[in-house]
Amino acid sequence: MTLQNSRPKIPRRKITEIERRFKTPMKPAQILVLSFAGVILMGAFLLMLPISTIDGISTPFVDALFTSTSAVCVTGLVVVDTGTYWSTFGKTVIMMLIQIGGLGFMTMTTSVAIIMGKKIGLKNRMLMQEALNQFSIAGVIRLTKYVLMATILIESIGAILLSIRFIPEFGWLKGIYYSIFHAVSAFCNAGFDLMGNYQSLVPFVHDPIVNFTVMMLIIFGGLGFAVIADISQIKPFRKWTLHAKLVIVMTSILLVVGFFGILILEYDNPSTIGNYSVGQKIMSAMFHSVTPRTAGFNTLDIASLSMPTRLLTMVLMFIGGSPGSTAGGIKTTTFGIMILSMIATFKGTDDINFRHRRIAKDSVNKALAVIFISMFLIVFITFLLTVFESDKSMEAVMFEAISAFGTVGLSMGITPFLSVVGRLLIILLMFFGRLGPLTIVIAISRNASQNRTLLRYPEGKIIIG
């Protein structure tokens, strides 16, 4: 007796039709790159309009492109002062670009489609998977809805808290507008401010409401929406996803190390916090340990920081925030996996473990690739900047390059004085930093399926170290 397969056979013609309907002509990474580039160009053209400036003059294309890239890539580096150069229309365009760049163009368009009741197809789900850094397309629409609601809620709370200080300072209309703008800028880790004269939040260095509100927005924006969703379910730490556990652990370690490092290094520096009270020193050190995590706001003059503090700041900027968030950098999980890999090497074990789970080799390989590509890109662009910006110090140029790649926005004051070539190089770094070097490489590489082969060479040994 022969058992027959009970499942009906699908005709080859039907399979071909299904493949034709759902085949994506471009890879999700390519669409993601092109969508960001399109938004940047659209923003640049809007900022070039005379209505975008207070003086009613047209902004040069490179300056408009730089500002638009900085906004969409949520960086905060500026070649013109945001508060005194742009009109209300121009500032609103910048705020909208920050919001689109922070959440991602695909997240925004999908959110609009969901609100309008439209069906989200397989192709868009694949794009959302890439945009939100998810492992599969399962649950991406539910996560997109959560991203939209969480963003509205967190930014609203931030704006309300900031209005407590900004309304008495600037009046009702201006105070409300400033509160909304800075809440969006802080949650999206953009670092754009409207205070004028490139002073960021220095006027509020001793204000606990502004400091702690902005810090809260920066931290939540840099955690990633998947982690925020895990936290909001109010369940024991052991039941969180492995990703959320690693993000929280690494974020906490970096914040604590940054805080104590800055507090100790700057404690007696009269140019920064040396003349502050103990409480003010603690608050300033806390703020500066948070803001290099791709935020860009500052309450201390960066150029006045001691050299060790500037070096520590560069390290924090390079690491950045977490995957699936509004932050840049190599990401906390990438840095965490490398730390775990070193620990495993010291122990002499083959497996890389964390919280009773083994980290996949694929994740380790990707982490190595991200770190190497990022370091190569920063060194290469820094070299080019030293050629075209030879009148500036090596430290200031490298600080600028790392800040651009980490989408941080902190600067030692050289951004407005960069040449046209220097500005274009920083634009390139901001673009790479926001999308991630791995996304760019995947977008310009061949399909992974074309690179797969059944042929495997014999294993060889190479001496390391």
C-alpha positions, 0 to 999 in steps of 0.5 A: 500500500502506497501513501500519497501526499495529501497536499495538493500540488501547485502548478508551476505557472501559479508559482511563477505568478506568485513569485512575480507578484511578490518579488521585490525589484530592489533589495529592502536596504537599497529602497531604504537608502534611496528613501533617505536620500530622497527625503534629504534632497526634498528637505534641501530644496525646501530649505533653499526657498527664501521663505525658509530664512529670516532675511528672505534670502535663498540659502546656498545648495550645499548649506541647505543640503548639509542642514537637511542631511543633519536633520534627516540623519538626526545629527545636529551639526550645523553650518548656520545657526538654527535659531537665528538663521531660519524662519519659522517655516524653515525651523518647522521643515527642520523639525519635520525632517528630524521626525521623519529621519528619527522614525525612518521614512518607511515607518512614517509612510506605513504609519500613514497607511495604517491610519488610513486603513490600507492593507500592508503587503508583503513587500512593505512588511519586508521593508519595515523589517529592514527599517526596524532591524527586526529578525523577521516580518512577523509582528512588524506592523504591530511594532510599527503601531507601537512605535507611532504611539510611543513616539507621540506619548513620549514626545508629548510628555517631554514637551509638557515638561519643557514648557514649564521652563520655556513658556515663562522664558519665551512666552506662550506661543514661542514657549510651546513651539520651543518645547515641541521642537526640542522634545522632538529633537531630543527624542530623535537624538538630533541635537538641534536647538533654537537658543541661538548663537550656537549655544545649545542648552548652555543657558539651562546648565543649572536647570534640573527640569530641562536637564533631566527631561532632555536626558530622559528623552535622549535615553528613551530615544536611544534604547530602541522601540523593541526594547521600550516595548519590552520594558512597557510590558512590566515583566521580570528582567529574566523574561525580557528578550536577549536583545533587550537584556544586552541593550539595557546592560550595555547602556547602563554600563556606558552611562555609569562609566561616562558619568564617573569619568567626566565627573572625575576628569572635569571636577576641578576644571574652572572652564567647565564644572570646576566652579559649580556646586557639587549638585551642579557638577553631578547634573552636568556630568550626568548630562554630558555622559548621556548626550554623546550617545548620539544626541548632540545637545550640550550644556558645557563648552566642548572646546573647554573640556580637558583632553581626556574628557574629549577622548572619552566623549569620542569613544562614547560617540563612536559606540552610540545608541542601540539598534532599532532606535533613533541613535547612530554609532556602531550600536551598544549591542555591537560593542557588547558582543565584542566585549563578550567575545574578548571574555570568551577568548580570555576564558578559552571557550569557543562559545560566546554566552550571555544570560544563559544564551549562546550568541550566534556566530553570524552576529559576531561576524556582523559585529566585526564587520560593522566595527571594521567598516566604521573605523575604516570610514572614519579614518579615511574621511578624517584623512581627507579632512586633514588634506582639505582642512589643513588649517584646523587641528587634527583633534578637532577634525577627528572629533568632527568626523566621529561626531558626524558618523555617530550622528551626535552633533557635538563639535569643537566649533569648526563646523561653520568654517568647513570648506565646501569639500569638507562639508560634503565629506561630513554629509557623507559621514552623516548619511553612512552613520544614520543608515549604518555601514552594513546597510550601505554595504548590503545595498550596493552588494550583490544579492546574498543568494547569488553569493551562496555556493556549495563549494567549501575549501579546506580549513586553514590556520593563521597565527593571530597576535 
